[in-house]
Amino acid sequence: MVVSLPDRRRLDGRVALVTGVSRPIGIAATIAQRFHELGATVVATGWSPHDAEMPWGEQELDPLPFEVGRHDLEDPAAPRTLIDEVVELHGRLDIVAAVHARSSHTSLDEVTAEELDRCWAANVRSVVLLAQRFAQRHVSIPSSEPPVGRMLWFTSGQHIGPMDGEIAYAVSKGALHQMTRSIDHALSASRIVANCINPGPVDTGYAGGEVHDTVAAMFPDRRWGTPHDVANLAAFLVSDEGSWIRGQVIDSEGGFDRFAWHNVHDQ
């Protein structure tokens, strides 16, 4: 007799919030789409004015099977408002994927107090406040069941190699890395499992030409990471199959050798 087992990778019946959805080839849009395909009810939000400040510019999203709201997570009130909106609309919240980030390309000599504060507010403070309100509004399940609550955030490999051309960004991402165990432990009382992903260089259209080719050569497979590579890991971590992994910073970089830059140029 063949016994049909439940697919522990599915997210049916769960409500997922994904932030940072503003670019069609971005990591956030791909993760949100993957969660939807796995059965979750997805609430997405982004902040396109940030993209307008960046070299890639503001972009129109491709049609998605869910609406995408607008929330400026530099605003200290926005995380609480956003969590409350989701719970009031759907009656529950099971997954928070905080994919949003403020990019910043300033050296130590150039960085300003304003830029440091903006990166802190968007990249770190907002994630802590999202975690706080998520814990307050999450409806826990009996202790005999595996925890359903999941939270993810993202760092950028600043703990592996220097990013001295992006000081404000790197410092804020370092804070996300170091807070992972503490926030996960605090969330455990609310039956929420939290992890942090370092996806390595991901091809979201921000690099081209020689830079794109050079970075590709620094991977064993001679290709950049893709948003789908990141979504594969994110989907596993928020599923029942990923429940035993918690409080971890996971370097999912596809073998990226950031120290091969000089070797590539010497060939």
Residue, then its C-alpha position, 0 to 999 in steps of 0.5 A: m500500500v502506498v501511503s500519501l504523506p502531506d507535502r510539508r513544503r506547502l503553505d496552504g492556509r497561511v498568511a504571508l507578508v513580504t516587504g520590499v516588493s517594488r521591482p519585477i526582477g527583485i528578490a522580494a517579488t520572486i519570494a512573494q510569487r513563490f509563497h503564493e504558488l505554495g498556497a499562502t495568502v500573500v500580502a506584499t508591500g514596497w516603496s518605489p520612491h527608494d528605487a527612484e533614488m537609485p541608479w536602476g530607477e523606479q520600475e513598474l511591476d509585472p502583473l502579480p496575483f496579489e496586490v502590492g501596497r506602499h509602506d515607507l518603512e523608514d517611518p517608525a509607525a509603519p511596521r506596526t501599522l502594516i502588521d495590524e493591517v494584515v491581521e485585520l484583513h485576514g484574521r491572522l499572520d503566519i510569515v513575515a519576510a522582511v526583504h526591503a532594504r535601503s541601498s547606500h553607496t557612500s565611503l567612510d569619507e563620504v557618509t553622513a549622519e543623515e545617511l547612517d540614520r536612514c539606513w538604520a531606520a529602514n534596514v534595522r529598526s523597521v525589522v525589529l519593530l516588525a518582529q515586535r508587532f508580529a509577536q504581539r499579534h501572532v496567534s500561537i498554536p498548541s505546543s505539541e504542534p510544530p511552530v507555524g510562525r516564521m520570520l526572515w530578514f536578509t544580510s549581505g555578506q559584510h561579515i565575510g568581506p569588506m564593503d567599504g564603499e557602502i559603509a552605511y548599508a554594510v553597518s546596518k546589514g551587520a546589525l541584522h546579522q548580529m541580532t538574529r539569535s537574540i530576536d529569534h530567541a525572543l520570538s520563540a515565546s510566541r511560537i515564531v522561528a526566525n532566520c537571516i539569509n545572506p544570498g550573496p550577489v544576486d542578479t537583479g539588473y543593477a550590474g551590467g557589462e564588464v562588472h557583470d561578467t567579472v562577478a559571474a567568473m567569481f562563481p564556480d558555475r560562472r553565473w550570478g545567483t538568481p532571485h529564484d535561488v533565494a526563493n528556494l531557500a526562503a520557501f524551505l525555511v518558512s515551511d514545516e520542513g524548515s522548522w528545526i532551523r532557527g536563529q541562523v544566518i545562512d550564507s547561501e552564496g553558491g560558492f561565490d569567491r569574493f577574494a578572486w577579484h584580483n585572480v580574475h583580472d590577472q587571467 
